[in-house]
Amino acid sequence: MPVVDGFGDSIGKVRDVVVQEREGRRAPKCRGLVVELLARKRIFVPMIRVHAIDPGQVVIAGAVDTRRFIQRPSETLVIEDLFDRIIAGPNGQQVSIMDVSMRQVRNRDWELAEVAVVESQAAGRFRIGRRRLHSYTVNWSEVGAAITGAEDRDTSHLVAAMSDMKPADVARELYDMEPERRMEVAQALDDDQLADALEELPEDEQVELLSQLDTERAADVLEEMDPDDAADLIRELPTDLAEDLLQRMDAEEARDVRSLLVYAESTAGAMMTPEPVILGVDDTVADALARVRHEELTPALASMVFVCRSPLDTPSGRYLGAVHIQRLLREPPSVSVAGMVDAKLEPITPDTSLAEVSRYFAIYNLVVAPVVDDQQRLVGAVTVDDVLDHMLPTDWREDQMEAETNG
């Protein structure tokens, strides 16, 4: 099927679907599409970028990574790996997979649903006569065990089990593994899942694991981390390795990380994220609610929007003020957010100390705070979880891991 962007411009064609096994009898999760560009280069498009699957085309939205697709050990390609595979059918007879369907179970969350099979030629070669081979469709649950059990997938099964874990639980699993086993599993995890888990590991474990990854892969993982967490990790790496990773990262992602590295540690500038929710003076309540509804936003960042003059990327144009989500929920969708800013909420500056930031949160009862420079531009936002992370002892994650192990 052809793939087009939001403007209807052709990008390429779907060549395969990437799936990942899950524990138990659950159907594999569809992670994304292998798309062949017009130049015959094949890339990976995650399902979160798939806006619609129409009868004649697939529509994608947002930025797409155009690096060449490389299959990971935990991934299965539907056409390449499943089609024509001979398995035991529901009644024990040999069948060959000829097609697979997928279904949407939640917003942009897809899984395999049914399998179309045909009686295997090998199973029917001793039959008398020329009876036509029978084809039929079954639910994945009826043949899934026969498909996934066809080979030893010890690491794949573990990675599949981790796909439904919270990042802290994945980090817990990695922490308890022997170094060789940890590296094997880390290699099989997706970049975004490994990035989320890294953020939950003790600092020295983060450095060790990232340093052992291939440099290109390490840069990919850093891109998936929150910029403030990536900056904290970069600070702990040897200077040469840190610069090499920054050079290999996507230019925009690297720029966000570099912008945080200029600030002294334990200041608002070093703790903040450069990606808060920013709206323009002409945006409405409906626009604001659509932005904070984004699934990748943390609850803290979604609790407040910031109104600025253009440009709306950090560092923004002149900062005008903030609007609490509770206020947005009480107003009609057509009302302008510019007339709703909290005039009593003073922003903090990038050089505000950790102690001052913590008092700020206590005084205003907030979970996120705007950070504005001396030119009155919004440069980022500090969330309460970032403050807590810096207030706790540096080895608190390791102490927690050890306590759980001994318990």
Secondary structure, 3 states (H helix, E strand, C coil): CEEECCCCCEEEEEEEEEEECCCCCCCCEEEEEEEEECCCCEEEEEHHHEEEECCCCEEECCCCCCCECCCCCCEEEHHHHHCCCEEECCCCCEEEEEEEEEEEEECCEEEEEEEEEEECHHHHCCCCCCCCCCEEEEEHHHHHHHHHCCCCCHHHHHHHHHCCCCHHHHHHHHHHCCHHHHHHHHHHCCHHHHHHHHHHCCHHHHHHHHHHCCHHHHHHHHHHCCHHHHHHHHHHCCHHHHHHHHHHCCHHHHHHHHHHHCCCCCEHHHHCECCCCEECCCCEHHHHHHHHCCCCCCHHHHCEEEEECCCCCCCCCEEEEEEEHHHHHHCCCCCEHHHHCCCCCCCECCCCEHHHHHHHHHHHCCCEEEEECCCCEEEEEEEHHHHHHHHCCCCHHHHHHHHHHHC
